[in-house]
Amino acid sequence: MPIYEYECGDHGIFEEQRRVAESAAAGSCPQCLQASPRIVSAPSLGRLERSQVRAIERNEKSRHEPRVVRTEVAPRPSGPEARPLRSAHGGYPWAVGH
């Protein structure tokens, strides 16, 4: 279940864990039990896998100056080596058994 943030006018921000279907309902302040509206907050990035965090950091870093990768294209071979690989049965070697 996701965790949502709510803001009490007297006691500030608090969190509640709820089902998505109940996300729009007001939260109950744990100190004064006053109904408090849900607030929009940033996602909790600490709960993501490390690979996802690195991808987000890489995107943020290159937001203003994207890294351009240039690759050299090798010339296409001509002659017999230009034909695609085929197995003895007419299929491709990596499609064994098909």
LINBEL-V492487 format. One record per backbone hydrogen bond with DSSP energy under -0.5 kcal/mol. CO is the residue of the C=O (numbers start at 0). NH is the residue of the N-H. Records with the same first field share a line. If there is no record, write none. Layout:
CO: NH / NH
//
This chain:
1: 17
3: 15
4: 38
5: 13
6: 36
7: 11
11: 7
13: 5
15: 3 / 17
17: 1
18: 21
19: 22
21: 24
26: 28 / 35
28: 32
33: 28
35: 26
36: 6
38: 4
42: 44
43: 46
44: 47
48: 52
49: 53
50: 54
51: 55
52: 56
53: 57
54: 58
55: 59
56: 60
57: 61
59: 62
66: 68
67: 69
71: 73
78: 81
79: 82
86: 89
90: 86
91: 94
94: 97
//
